[in-house]
């Protein structure tokens, strides 16, 4: 699994790419340059990772269950390989997650499933209901990978206590195609008494990189 790291000090943020994107997209699209001042000041580090979108959610020609298993294998990579790597690289025990578009799904889901490790989450233009990828197939693992499904019924104090201590920032645009999904996710956090902030940008803000560049400047640590 390939990745890129930027910055020399500061709080680490794991960056997930957009749908079937590459680990270098965040740099190529100007997002790294947008927060260069924060990295130069030593307050932020970025670790841009790859995903397995083409083998999981977007592998629509494959049977559903193996695709879910492949995503769970990806999650094991994140927790057993990436997290120790970031800790060793940065000296921080905890880290944040961020992403644009479908990268927001990975960021929010991993932060909800592992709130003891991922303590800051910044999503931009995210949609979070993954059942649309599976043509009616449904099982327990799919339920537990779908925030709009598992959050309403979550009662485990271990998760809720940590989630309520963490930082959640959900950002979208007034004309973003994922605005309703982002607002729904914010509503679910509110329903669970999880402190968070929801930001809906005006001025015709849409679902695209020029908007996310400005959002990254505003909301990344």
PyMOL CGO cylinders between C-alpha atoms (Angstrom):
from pymol import cmd
from pymol.cgo import CYLINDER

trace = [
    CYLINDER, 0.00, 0.00, 0.00, 1.44, 3.33, -1.07, 0.3, 1, 1, 1, 1, 1, 1,
    CYLINDER, 1.44, 3.33, -1.07, 1.21, 6.63, 0.78, 0.3, 1, 1, 1, 1, 1, 1,
    CYLINDER, 1.21, 6.63, 0.78, 2.66, 10.11, 0.94, 0.3, 1, 1, 1, 1, 1, 1,
    CYLINDER, 2.66, 10.11, 0.94, 3.59, 12.06, 4.07, 0.3, 1, 1, 1, 1, 1, 1,
    CYLINDER, 3.59, 12.06, 4.07, 3.85, 15.83, 4.30, 0.3, 1, 1, 1, 1, 1, 1,
    CYLINDER, 3.85, 15.83, 4.30, 5.02, 18.05, 7.13, 0.3, 1, 1, 1, 1, 1, 1,
    CYLINDER, 5.02, 18.05, 7.13, 7.68, 17.79, 9.81, 0.3, 1, 1, 1, 1, 1, 1,
    CYLINDER, 7.68, 17.79, 9.81, 5.70, 18.21, 13.04, 0.3, 1, 1, 1, 1, 1, 1,
    CYLINDER, 5.70, 18.21, 13.04, 2.21, 18.74, 14.39, 0.3, 1, 1, 1, 1, 1, 1,
    CYLINDER, 2.21, 18.74, 14.39, -0.97, 16.71, 14.61, 0.3, 1, 1, 1, 1, 1, 1,
    CYLINDER, -0.97, 16.71, 14.61, -1.23, 13.97, 11.95, 0.3, 1, 1, 1, 1, 1, 1,
    CYLINDER, -1.23, 13.97, 11.95, -4.28, 13.74, 9.71, 0.3, 1, 1, 1, 1, 1, 1,
    CYLINDER, -4.28, 13.74, 9.71, -4.83, 10.60, 7.63, 0.3, 1, 1, 1, 1, 1, 1,
    CYLINDER, -4.83, 10.60, 7.63, -6.18, 11.68, 4.23, 0.3, 1, 1, 1, 1, 1, 1,
    CYLINDER, -6.18, 11.68, 4.23, -8.44, 9.36, 2.23, 0.3, 1, 1, 1, 1, 1, 1,
    CYLINDER, -8.44, 9.36, 2.23, -8.81, 10.00, -1.53, 0.3, 1, 1, 1, 1, 1, 1,
    CYLINDER, -8.81, 10.00, -1.53, -12.06, 10.49, -3.43, 0.3, 1, 1, 1, 1, 1, 1,
    CYLINDER, -12.06, 10.49, -3.43, -13.88, 7.64, -5.19, 0.3, 1, 1, 1, 1, 1, 1,
    CYLINDER, -13.88, 7.64, -5.19, -11.30, 5.22, -6.63, 0.3, 1, 1, 1, 1, 1, 1,
    CYLINDER, -11.30, 5.22, -6.63, -8.73, 7.99, -6.29, 0.3, 1, 1, 1, 1, 1, 1,
    CYLINDER, -8.73, 7.99, -6.29, -5.02, 7.64, -5.67, 0.3, 1, 1, 1, 1, 1, 1,
    CYLINDER, -5.02, 7.64, -5.67, -2.86, 8.48, -2.68, 0.3, 1, 1, 1, 1, 1, 1,
    CYLINDER, -2.86, 8.48, -2.68, -1.26, 11.33, -4.65, 0.3, 1, 1, 1, 1, 1, 1,
    CYLINDER, -1.26, 11.33, -4.65, -4.52, 13.06, -5.65, 0.3, 1, 1, 1, 1, 1, 1,
    CYLINDER, -4.52, 13.06, -5.65, -4.56, 15.30, -2.58, 0.3, 1, 1, 1, 1, 1, 1,
    CYLINDER, -4.56, 15.30, -2.58, -1.21, 16.75, -3.64, 0.3, 1, 1, 1, 1, 1, 1,
    CYLINDER, -1.21, 16.75, -3.64, -2.04, 16.89, -7.35, 0.3, 1, 1, 1, 1, 1, 1,
    CYLINDER, -2.04, 16.89, -7.35, -5.32, 18.73, -6.73, 0.3, 1, 1, 1, 1, 1, 1,
    CYLINDER, -5.32, 18.73, -6.73, -3.68, 21.49, -4.70, 0.3, 1, 1, 1, 1, 1, 1,
    CYLINDER, -3.68, 21.49, -4.70, -4.91, 20.43, -1.28, 0.3, 1, 1, 1, 1, 1, 1,
    CYLINDER, -4.91, 20.43, -1.28, -1.43, 19.99, 0.19, 0.3, 1, 1, 1, 1, 1, 1,
    CYLINDER, -1.43, 19.99, 0.19, -0.36, 23.41, -1.07, 0.3, 1, 1, 1, 1, 1, 1,
    CYLINDER, -0.36, 23.41, -1.07, -3.52, 24.90, 0.44, 0.3, 1, 1, 1, 1, 1, 1,
    CYLINDER, -3.52, 24.90, 0.44, -2.36, 24.01, 3.97, 0.3, 1, 1, 1, 1, 1, 1,
    CYLINDER, -2.36, 24.01, 3.97, 1.38, 24.42, 3.42, 0.3, 1, 1, 1, 1, 1, 1,
    CYLINDER, 1.38, 24.42, 3.42, 1.53, 27.29, 5.91, 0.3, 1, 1, 1, 1, 1, 1,
    CYLINDER, 1.53, 27.29, 5.91, 0.12, 25.05, 8.66, 0.3, 1, 1, 1, 1, 1, 1,
    CYLINDER, 0.12, 25.05, 8.66, 2.71, 22.38, 7.91, 0.3, 1, 1, 1, 1, 1, 1,
    CYLINDER, 2.71, 22.38, 7.91, 5.54, 24.89, 7.75, 0.3, 1, 1, 1, 1, 1, 1,
    CYLINDER, 5.54, 24.89, 7.75, 4.42, 26.20, 11.15, 0.3, 1, 1, 1, 1, 1, 1,
    CYLINDER, 4.42, 26.20, 11.15, 4.68, 22.65, 12.54, 0.3, 1, 1, 1, 1, 1, 1,
    CYLINDER, 4.68, 22.65, 12.54, 1.03, 22.31, 13.56, 0.3, 1, 1, 1, 1, 1, 1,
    CYLINDER, 1.03, 22.31, 13.56, -0.14, 19.81, 10.92, 0.3, 1, 1, 1, 1, 1, 1,
    CYLINDER, -0.14, 19.81, 10.92, 1.09, 16.67, 9.18, 0.3, 1, 1, 1, 1, 1, 1,
    CYLINDER, 1.09, 16.67, 9.18, -0.70, 14.88, 6.35, 0.3, 1, 1, 1, 1, 1, 1,
    CYLINDER, -0.70, 14.88, 6.35, -0.50, 11.16, 5.60, 0.3, 1, 1, 1, 1, 1, 1,
    CYLINDER, -0.50, 11.16, 5.60, -2.24, 10.52, 2.26, 0.3, 1, 1, 1, 1, 1, 1,
    CYLINDER, -2.24, 10.52, 2.26, -3.22, 6.88, 1.86, 0.3, 1, 1, 1, 1, 1, 1,
    CYLINDER, -3.22, 6.88, 1.86, -4.53, 4.61, -0.87, 0.3, 1, 1, 1, 1, 1, 1,
    CYLINDER, -4.53, 4.61, -0.87, -7.86, 2.77, -0.71, 0.3, 1, 1, 1, 1, 1, 1,
    CYLINDER, -7.86, 2.77, -0.71, -9.32, -0.40, -2.22, 0.3, 1, 1, 1, 1, 1, 1,
    CYLINDER, -9.32, -0.40, -2.22, -12.44, 1.21, -3.67, 0.3, 1, 1, 1, 1, 1, 1,
    CYLINDER, -12.44, 1.21, -3.67, -12.14, -0.65, -6.98, 0.3, 1, 1, 1, 1, 1, 1,
    CYLINDER, -12.14, -0.65, -6.98, -12.11, -3.98, -5.10, 0.3, 1, 1, 1, 1, 1, 1,
    CYLINDER, -12.11, -3.98, -5.10, -14.83, -3.12, -2.60, 0.3, 1, 1, 1, 1, 1, 1,
    CYLINDER, -14.83, -3.12, -2.60, -17.64, -0.62, -3.08, 0.3, 1, 1, 1, 1, 1, 1,
    CYLINDER, -17.64, -0.62, -3.08, -17.09, -0.01, -6.79, 0.3, 1, 1, 1, 1, 1, 1,
    CYLINDER, -17.09, -0.01, -6.79, -16.51, -3.66, -7.76, 0.3, 1, 1, 1, 1, 1, 1,
    CYLINDER, -16.51, -3.66, -7.76, -20.16, -4.02, -8.68, 0.3, 1, 1, 1, 1, 1, 1,
    CYLINDER, -20.16, -4.02, -8.68, -19.57, -7.08, -10.87, 0.3, 1, 1, 1, 1, 1, 1,
    CYLINDER, -19.57, -7.08, -10.87, -18.28, -9.09, -7.91, 0.3, 1, 1, 1, 1, 1, 1,
    CYLINDER, -18.28, -9.09, -7.91, -20.41, -10.83, -5.24, 0.3, 1, 1, 1, 1, 1, 1,
    CYLINDER, -20.41, -10.83, -5.24, -21.22, -8.59, -2.26, 0.3, 1, 1, 1, 1, 1, 1,
    CYLINDER, -21.22, -8.59, -2.26, -19.77, -10.64, 0.58, 0.3, 1, 1, 1, 1, 1, 1,
    CYLINDER, -19.77, -10.64, 0.58, -16.19, -10.87, -0.77, 0.3, 1, 1, 1, 1, 1, 1,
    CYLINDER, -16.19, -10.87, -0.77, -16.24, -7.12, -1.36, 0.3, 1, 1, 1, 1, 1, 1,
    CYLINDER, -16.24, -7.12, -1.36, -17.19, -6.53, 2.28, 0.3, 1, 1, 1, 1, 1, 1,
    CYLINDER, -17.19, -6.53, 2.28, -14.46, -8.94, 3.41, 0.3, 1, 1, 1, 1, 1, 1,
    CYLINDER, -14.46, -8.94, 3.41, -11.97, -7.00, 1.29, 0.3, 1, 1, 1, 1, 1, 1,
    CYLINDER, -11.97, -7.00, 1.29, -12.94, -3.76, 3.01, 0.3, 1, 1, 1, 1, 1, 1,
    CYLINDER, -12.94, -3.76, 3.01, -12.54, -5.37, 6.41, 0.3, 1, 1, 1, 1, 1, 1,
    CYLINDER, -12.54, -5.37, 6.41, -9.07, -6.46, 5.30, 0.3, 1, 1, 1, 1, 1, 1,
    CYLINDER, -9.07, -6.46, 5.30, -8.38, -2.83, 4.35, 0.3, 1, 1, 1, 1, 1, 1,
    CYLINDER, -8.38, -2.83, 4.35, -9.51, -1.75, 7.81, 0.3, 1, 1, 1, 1, 1, 1,
    CYLINDER, -9.51, -1.75, 7.81, -7.08, -4.27, 9.34, 0.3, 1, 1, 1, 1, 1, 1,
    CYLINDER, -7.08, -4.27, 9.34, -4.30, -2.75, 7.24, 0.3, 1, 1, 1, 1, 1, 1,
    CYLINDER, -4.30, -2.75, 7.24, -5.18, 0.70, 8.57, 0.3, 1, 1, 1, 1, 1, 1,
    CYLINDER, -5.18, 0.70, 8.57, -5.21, -0.41, 12.20, 0.3, 1, 1, 1, 1, 1, 1,
    CYLINDER, -5.21, -0.41, 12.20, -2.29, -2.86, 12.23, 0.3, 1, 1, 1, 1, 1, 1,
    CYLINDER, -2.29, -2.86, 12.23, 0.07, -1.25, 9.73, 0.3, 1, 1, 1, 1, 1, 1,
    CYLINDER, 0.07, -1.25, 9.73, -0.83, 2.36, 9.02, 0.3, 1, 1, 1, 1, 1, 1,
    CYLINDER, -0.83, 2.36, 9.02, -1.62, 3.46, 12.58, 0.3, 1, 1, 1, 1, 1, 1,
    CYLINDER, -1.62, 3.46, 12.58, 1.66, 2.08, 14.03, 0.3, 1, 1, 1, 1, 1, 1,
    CYLINDER, 1.66, 2.08, 14.03, 3.54, 3.67, 11.12, 0.3, 1, 1, 1, 1, 1, 1,
    CYLINDER, 3.54, 3.67, 11.12, 1.99, 7.10, 11.79, 0.3, 1, 1, 1, 1, 1, 1,
    CYLINDER, 1.99, 7.10, 11.79, 2.65, 6.79, 15.51, 0.3, 1, 1, 1, 1, 1, 1,
    CYLINDER, 2.65, 6.79, 15.51, 6.29, 5.96, 14.87, 0.3, 1, 1, 1, 1, 1, 1,
    CYLINDER, 6.29, 5.96, 14.87, 6.63, 8.71, 12.28, 0.3, 1, 1, 1, 1, 1, 1,
    CYLINDER, 6.63, 8.71, 12.28, 5.01, 11.48, 14.32, 0.3, 1, 1, 1, 1, 1, 1,
    CYLINDER, 5.01, 11.48, 14.32, 5.23, 10.50, 17.98, 0.3, 1, 1, 1, 1, 1, 1,
    CYLINDER, 5.23, 10.50, 17.98, 1.46, 11.00, 18.34, 0.3, 1, 1, 1, 1, 1, 1,
    CYLINDER, 1.46, 11.00, 18.34, -0.66, 8.20, 19.80, 0.3, 1, 1, 1, 1, 1, 1,
    CYLINDER, -0.66, 8.20, 19.80, -3.83, 9.55, 18.20, 0.3, 1, 1, 1, 1, 1, 1,
    CYLINDER, -3.83, 9.55, 18.20, -4.49, 11.08, 14.81, 0.3, 1, 1, 1, 1, 1, 1,
    CYLINDER, -4.49, 11.08, 14.81, -7.26, 12.55, 12.70, 0.3, 1, 1, 1, 1, 1, 1,
    CYLINDER, -7.26, 12.55, 12.70, -9.00, 11.59, 9.48, 0.3, 1, 1, 1, 1, 1, 1,
    CYLINDER, -9.00, 11.59, 9.48, -10.18, 13.68, 6.57, 0.3, 1, 1, 1, 1, 1, 1,
    CYLINDER, -10.18, 13.68, 6.57, -11.37, 13.25, 3.02, 0.3, 1, 1, 1, 1, 1, 1,
    CYLINDER, -11.37, 13.25, 3.02, -13.44, 14.80, 0.25, 0.3, 1, 1, 1, 1, 1, 1,
    CYLINDER, -13.44, 14.80, 0.25, -16.44, 13.16, -1.41, 0.3, 1, 1, 1, 1, 1, 1,
    CYLINDER, -16.44, 13.16, -1.41, -16.16, 9.38, -0.90, 0.3, 1, 1, 1, 1, 1, 1,
    CYLINDER, -16.16, 9.38, -0.90, -12.99, 9.98, 1.10, 0.3, 1, 1, 1, 1, 1, 1,
    CYLINDER, -12.99, 9.98, 1.10, -15.34, 11.44, 3.69, 0.3, 1, 1, 1, 1, 1, 1,
    CYLINDER, -15.34, 11.44, 3.69, -17.02, 8.07, 4.02, 0.3, 1, 1, 1, 1, 1, 1,
    CYLINDER, -17.02, 8.07, 4.02, -13.74, 6.37, 4.94, 0.3, 1, 1, 1, 1, 1, 1,
    CYLINDER, -13.74, 6.37, 4.94, -12.82, 9.21, 7.31, 0.3, 1, 1, 1, 1, 1, 1,
    CYLINDER, -12.82, 9.21, 7.31, -16.12, 9.23, 9.19, 0.3, 1, 1, 1, 1, 1, 1,
    CYLINDER, -16.12, 9.23, 9.19, -16.53, 5.46, 9.33, 0.3, 1, 1, 1, 1, 1, 1,
    CYLINDER, -16.53, 5.46, 9.33, -13.03, 4.78, 10.62, 0.3, 1, 1, 1, 1, 1, 1,
    CYLINDER, -13.03, 4.78, 10.62, -13.35, 7.56, 13.20, 0.3, 1, 1, 1, 1, 1, 1,
    CYLINDER, -13.35, 7.56, 13.20, -16.66, 6.16, 14.44, 0.3, 1, 1, 1, 1, 1, 1,
    CYLINDER, -16.66, 6.16, 14.44, -15.39, 2.58, 14.56, 0.3, 1, 1, 1, 1, 1, 1,
    CYLINDER, -15.39, 2.58, 14.56, -12.09, 3.50, 16.24, 0.3, 1, 1, 1, 1, 1, 1,
    CYLINDER, -12.09, 3.50, 16.24, -12.71, 6.64, 18.33, 0.3, 1, 1, 1, 1, 1, 1,
    CYLINDER, -12.71, 6.64, 18.33, -9.80, 5.81, 20.64, 0.3, 1, 1, 1, 1, 1, 1,
    CYLINDER, -9.80, 5.81, 20.64, -7.34, 6.22, 17.74, 0.3, 1, 1, 1, 1, 1, 1,
    CYLINDER, -7.34, 6.22, 17.74, -8.93, 8.71, 15.34, 0.3, 1, 1, 1, 1, 1, 1,
    CYLINDER, -8.93, 8.71, 15.34, -9.87, 11.67, 17.50, 0.3, 1, 1, 1, 1, 1, 1,
    CYLINDER, -9.87, 11.67, 17.50, -10.40, 14.42, 14.90, 0.3, 1, 1, 1, 1, 1, 1,
    CYLINDER, -10.40, 14.42, 14.90, -12.57, 13.99, 11.81, 0.3, 1, 1, 1, 1, 1, 1,
    CYLINDER, -12.57, 13.99, 11.81, -13.08, 16.55, 9.04, 0.3, 1, 1, 1, 1, 1, 1,
    CYLINDER, -13.08, 16.55, 9.04, -15.37, 15.57, 6.15, 0.3, 1, 1, 1, 1, 1, 1,
    CYLINDER, -15.37, 15.57, 6.15, -15.97, 17.63, 3.03, 0.3, 1, 1, 1, 1, 1, 1,
    CYLINDER, -15.97, 17.63, 3.03, -18.85, 16.86, 0.70, 0.3, 1, 1, 1, 1, 1, 1,
    CYLINDER, -18.85, 16.86, 0.70, -19.47, 13.39, 2.11, 0.3, 1, 1, 1, 1, 1, 1,
    CYLINDER, -19.47, 13.39, 2.11, -22.13, 10.72, 1.60, 0.3, 1, 1, 1, 1, 1, 1,
    CYLINDER, -22.13, 10.72, 1.60, -22.22, 7.82, 4.01, 0.3, 1, 1, 1, 1, 1, 1,
    CYLINDER, -22.22, 7.82, 4.01, -24.91, 5.27, 3.11, 0.3, 1, 1, 1, 1, 1, 1,
    CYLINDER, -24.91, 5.27, 3.11, -23.02, 2.47, 1.34, 0.3, 1, 1, 1, 1, 1, 1,
    CYLINDER, -23.02, 2.47, 1.34, -26.00, 0.14, 0.93, 0.3, 1, 1, 1, 1, 1, 1,
    CYLINDER, -26.00, 0.14, 0.93, -26.51, 1.70, -2.52, 0.3, 1, 1, 1, 1, 1, 1,
    CYLINDER, -26.51, 1.70, -2.52, -23.44, -0.18, -3.73, 0.3, 1, 1, 1, 1, 1, 1,
    CYLINDER, -23.44, -0.18, -3.73, -24.74, -3.65, -2.88, 0.3, 1, 1, 1, 1, 1, 1,
    CYLINDER, -24.74, -3.65, -2.88, -27.97, -4.11, -4.81, 0.3, 1, 1, 1, 1, 1, 1,
    CYLINDER, -27.97, -4.11, -4.81, -30.15, -5.11, -1.89, 0.3, 1, 1, 1, 1, 1, 1,
    CYLINDER, -30.15, -5.11, -1.89, -27.62, -7.38, -0.17, 0.3, 1, 1, 1, 1, 1, 1,
    CYLINDER, -27.62, -7.38, -0.17, -27.43, -6.78, 3.57, 0.3, 1, 1, 1, 1, 1, 1,
    CYLINDER, -27.43, -6.78, 3.57, -25.71, -8.38, 6.54, 0.3, 1, 1, 1, 1, 1, 1,
    CYLINDER, -25.71, -8.38, 6.54, -24.33, -7.46, 9.96, 0.3, 1, 1, 1, 1, 1, 1,
    CYLINDER, -24.33, -7.46, 9.96, -20.94, -6.30, 8.68, 0.3, 1, 1, 1, 1, 1, 1,
    CYLINDER, -20.94, -6.30, 8.68, -22.54, -4.07, 6.07, 0.3, 1, 1, 1, 1, 1, 1,
    CYLINDER, -22.54, -4.07, 6.07, -24.75, -2.61, 8.80, 0.3, 1, 1, 1, 1, 1, 1,
    CYLINDER, -24.75, -2.61, 8.80, -21.67, -1.91, 10.95, 0.3, 1, 1, 1, 1, 1, 1,
    CYLINDER, -21.67, -1.91, 10.95, -19.88, -0.22, 8.03, 0.3, 1, 1, 1, 1, 1, 1,
    CYLINDER, -19.88, -0.22, 8.03, -22.79, 2.11, 7.28, 0.3, 1, 1, 1, 1, 1, 1,
    CYLINDER, -22.79, 2.11, 7.28, -22.94, 5.09, 9.68, 0.3, 1, 1, 1, 1, 1, 1,
    CYLINDER, -22.94, 5.09, 9.68, -26.55, 6.10, 8.87, 0.3, 1, 1, 1, 1, 1, 1,
    CYLINDER, -26.55, 6.10, 8.87, -27.60, 2.58, 9.87, 0.3, 1, 1, 1, 1, 1, 1,
    CYLINDER, -27.60, 2.58, 9.87, -25.50, 1.78, 12.94, 0.3, 1, 1, 1, 1, 1, 1,
    CYLINDER, -25.50, 1.78, 12.94, -25.38, 5.21, 14.59, 0.3, 1, 1, 1, 1, 1, 1,
    CYLINDER, -25.38, 5.21, 14.59, -29.08, 5.44, 15.55, 0.3, 1, 1, 1, 1, 1, 1,
    CYLINDER, -29.08, 5.44, 15.55, -28.91, 2.18, 17.47, 0.3, 1, 1, 1, 1, 1, 1,
    CYLINDER, -28.91, 2.18, 17.47, -25.48, 2.66, 19.04, 0.3, 1, 1, 1, 1, 1, 1,
    CYLINDER, -25.48, 2.66, 19.04, -25.69, 2.41, 22.83, 0.3, 1, 1, 1, 1, 1, 1,
    CYLINDER, -25.69, 2.41, 22.83, -22.23, 1.13, 23.80, 0.3, 1, 1, 1, 1, 1, 1,
    CYLINDER, -22.23, 1.13, 23.80, -20.82, 3.57, 26.37, 0.3, 1, 1, 1, 1, 1, 1,
    CYLINDER, -20.82, 3.57, 26.37, -17.21, 2.79, 25.38, 0.3, 1, 1, 1, 1, 1, 1,
    CYLINDER, -17.21, 2.79, 25.38, -17.86, 4.19, 21.90, 0.3, 1, 1, 1, 1, 1, 1,
    CYLINDER, -17.86, 4.19, 21.90, -20.19, 7.02, 22.86, 0.3, 1, 1, 1, 1, 1, 1,
    CYLINDER, -20.19, 7.02, 22.86, -17.94, 8.37, 25.63, 0.3, 1, 1, 1, 1, 1, 1,
    CYLINDER, -17.94, 8.37, 25.63, -14.97, 8.58, 23.28, 0.3, 1, 1, 1, 1, 1, 1,
    CYLINDER, -14.97, 8.58, 23.28, -17.00, 9.95, 20.40, 0.3, 1, 1, 1, 1, 1, 1,
    CYLINDER, -17.00, 9.95, 20.40, -18.27, 12.73, 22.66, 0.3, 1, 1, 1, 1, 1, 1,
    CYLINDER, -18.27, 12.73, 22.66, -14.70, 13.72, 23.53, 0.3, 1, 1, 1, 1, 1, 1,
    CYLINDER, -14.70, 13.72, 23.53, -13.53, 13.83, 19.94, 0.3, 1, 1, 1, 1, 1, 1,
    CYLINDER, -13.53, 13.83, 19.94, -13.73, 16.57, 17.31, 0.3, 1, 1, 1, 1, 1, 1,
    CYLINDER, -13.73, 16.57, 17.31, -16.20, 16.24, 14.43, 0.3, 1, 1, 1, 1, 1, 1,
    CYLINDER, -16.20, 16.24, 14.43, -16.37, 18.79, 11.60, 0.3, 1, 1, 1, 1, 1, 1,
    CYLINDER, -16.37, 18.79, 11.60, -18.74, 18.16, 8.68, 0.3, 1, 1, 1, 1, 1, 1,
    CYLINDER, -18.74, 18.16, 8.68, -18.57, 20.57, 5.77, 0.3, 1, 1, 1, 1, 1, 1,
    CYLINDER, -18.57, 20.57, 5.77, -20.61, 20.82, 2.58, 0.3, 1, 1, 1, 1, 1, 1,
    CYLINDER, -20.61, 20.82, 2.58, -21.78, 23.40, 0.07, 0.3, 1, 1, 1, 1, 1, 1,
    CYLINDER, -21.78, 23.40, 0.07, -25.27, 24.78, -0.43, 0.3, 1, 1, 1, 1, 1, 1,
    CYLINDER, -25.27, 24.78, -0.43, -25.38, 23.19, -3.90, 0.3, 1, 1, 1, 1, 1, 1,
    CYLINDER, -25.38, 23.19, -3.90, -23.27, 20.14, -3.08, 0.3, 1, 1, 1, 1, 1, 1,
    CYLINDER, -23.27, 20.14, -3.08, -24.86, 16.92, -4.36, 0.3, 1, 1, 1, 1, 1, 1,
    CYLINDER, -24.86, 16.92, -4.36, -24.01, 15.39, -0.97, 0.3, 1, 1, 1, 1, 1, 1,
    CYLINDER, -24.01, 15.39, -0.97, -25.39, 18.20, 1.15, 0.3, 1, 1, 1, 1, 1, 1,
    CYLINDER, -25.39, 18.20, 1.15, -28.39, 16.19, 2.40, 0.3, 1, 1, 1, 1, 1, 1,
    CYLINDER, -28.39, 16.19, 2.40, -26.15, 13.25, 3.32, 0.3, 1, 1, 1, 1, 1, 1,
    CYLINDER, -26.15, 13.25, 3.32, -23.81, 15.50, 5.29, 0.3, 1, 1, 1, 1, 1, 1,
    CYLINDER, -23.81, 15.50, 5.29, -26.70, 17.17, 7.08, 0.3, 1, 1, 1, 1, 1, 1,
    CYLINDER, -26.70, 17.17, 7.08, -28.15, 13.75, 7.90, 0.3, 1, 1, 1, 1, 1, 1,
    CYLINDER, -28.15, 13.75, 7.90, -24.83, 12.62, 9.40, 0.3, 1, 1, 1, 1, 1, 1,
    CYLINDER, -24.83, 12.62, 9.40, -24.70, 15.77, 11.52, 0.3, 1, 1, 1, 1, 1, 1,
    CYLINDER, -24.70, 15.77, 11.52, -28.24, 15.08, 12.69, 0.3, 1, 1, 1, 1, 1, 1,
    CYLINDER, -28.24, 15.08, 12.69, -27.31, 11.56, 13.74, 0.3, 1, 1, 1, 1, 1, 1,
    CYLINDER, -27.31, 11.56, 13.74, -24.35, 12.85, 15.76, 0.3, 1, 1, 1, 1, 1, 1,
    CYLINDER, -24.35, 12.85, 15.76, -26.68, 15.34, 17.42, 0.3, 1, 1, 1, 1, 1, 1,
    CYLINDER, -26.68, 15.34, 17.42, -29.17, 12.53, 18.16, 0.3, 1, 1, 1, 1, 1, 1,
    CYLINDER, -29.17, 12.53, 18.16, -26.38, 10.75, 20.06, 0.3, 1, 1, 1, 1, 1, 1,
    CYLINDER, -26.38, 10.75, 20.06, -25.36, 13.93, 21.91, 0.3, 1, 1, 1, 1, 1, 1,
    CYLINDER, -25.36, 13.93, 21.91, -22.00, 13.97, 20.14, 0.3, 1, 1, 1, 1, 1, 1,
    CYLINDER, -22.00, 13.97, 20.14, -20.63, 17.55, 19.95, 0.3, 1, 1, 1, 1, 1, 1,
    CYLINDER, -20.63, 17.55, 19.95, -19.87, 18.49, 16.36, 0.3, 1, 1, 1, 1, 1, 1,
    CYLINDER, -19.87, 18.49, 16.36, -19.97, 21.37, 13.91, 0.3, 1, 1, 1, 1, 1, 1,
    CYLINDER, -19.97, 21.37, 13.91, -21.81, 21.46, 10.59, 0.3, 1, 1, 1, 1, 1, 1,
    CYLINDER, -21.81, 21.46, 10.59, -20.81, 24.06, 8.01, 0.3, 1, 1, 1, 1, 1, 1,
    CYLINDER, -20.81, 24.06, 8.01, -22.86, 24.68, 4.85, 0.3, 1, 1, 1, 1, 1, 1,
    CYLINDER, -22.86, 24.68, 4.85, -20.96, 27.03, 2.56, 0.3, 1, 1, 1, 1, 1, 1,
    CYLINDER, -20.96, 27.03, 2.56, -22.92, 29.58, 0.55, 0.3, 1, 1, 1, 1, 1, 1,
    CYLINDER, -22.92, 29.58, 0.55, -22.21, 31.50, -2.66, 0.3, 1, 1, 1, 1, 1, 1,
    CYLINDER, -22.21, 31.50, -2.66, -23.27, 28.55, -4.82, 0.3, 1, 1, 1, 1, 1, 1,
    CYLINDER, -23.27, 28.55, -4.82, -20.65, 26.25, -3.34, 0.3, 1, 1, 1, 1, 1, 1,
    CYLINDER, -20.65, 26.25, -3.34, -20.64, 22.89, -5.15, 0.3, 1, 1, 1, 1, 1, 1,
    CYLINDER, -20.64, 22.89, -5.15, -19.08, 19.41, -4.96, 0.3, 1, 1, 1, 1, 1, 1,
    CYLINDER, -19.08, 19.41, -4.96, -15.63, 20.09, -6.41, 0.3, 1, 1, 1, 1, 1, 1,
    CYLINDER, -15.63, 20.09, -6.41, -11.96, 20.57, -5.61, 0.3, 1, 1, 1, 1, 1, 1,
    CYLINDER, -11.96, 20.57, -5.61, -11.85, 24.40, -5.69, 0.3, 1, 1, 1, 1, 1, 1,
    CYLINDER, -11.85, 24.40, -5.69, -14.38, 24.41, -2.84, 0.3, 1, 1, 1, 1, 1, 1,
    CYLINDER, -14.38, 24.41, -2.84, -12.54, 21.69, -0.91, 0.3, 1, 1, 1, 1, 1, 1,
    CYLINDER, -12.54, 21.69, -0.91, -9.29, 23.66, -1.15, 0.3, 1, 1, 1, 1, 1, 1,
    CYLINDER, -9.29, 23.66, -1.15, -10.94, 26.55, 0.68, 0.3, 1, 1, 1, 1, 1, 1,
    CYLINDER, -10.94, 26.55, 0.68, -12.55, 24.20, 3.20, 0.3, 1, 1, 1, 1, 1, 1,
    CYLINDER, -12.55, 24.20, 3.20, -9.21, 22.54, 3.96, 0.3, 1, 1, 1, 1, 1, 1,
    CYLINDER, -9.21, 22.54, 3.96, -7.66, 25.91, 4.69, 0.3, 1, 1, 1, 1, 1, 1,
    CYLINDER, -7.66, 25.91, 4.69, -10.52, 26.73, 7.04, 0.3, 1, 1, 1, 1, 1, 1,
    CYLINDER, -10.52, 26.73, 7.04, -11.01, 23.47, 8.93, 0.3, 1, 1, 1, 1, 1, 1,
    CYLINDER, -11.01, 23.47, 8.93, -7.91, 21.29, 8.98, 0.3, 1, 1, 1, 1, 1, 1,
    CYLINDER, -7.91, 21.29, 8.98, -6.10, 21.68, 12.32, 0.3, 1, 1, 1, 1, 1, 1,
]
cmd.load_cgo(trace, "trace")
